């Protein structure tokens, strides 16, 4: 084992930093979940599990609209999970279309 003095110690490099030394942050997108009222709870759970933040909720008849922000990398996973959780009756509206 080789010992070194304090002048030889390396400065630790942070992983996951951008070129300018700032931490990488996931790009947030705004989406709207439209689901039958009986699936509102499980839909919010799926959203929050994927790092989503609920902004507002509205109830129209038997349908709930949930407006939220979500890391863009989780969009596809949320769409699939919502389809399964709502038995194909819920949908995600909004980006990405870039």
Buried (B, 14 or more C-beta within 10 A) or exposed (E): EEEEEEEEEEEEEEEEEEEEEEEEEEEBBEBBBBBBEEBBEBBBEBBEEBBBEEEEEEEEEEBBBBBBBBBBEBBEBBBEBBBEBBEEBBEBEBBEEE
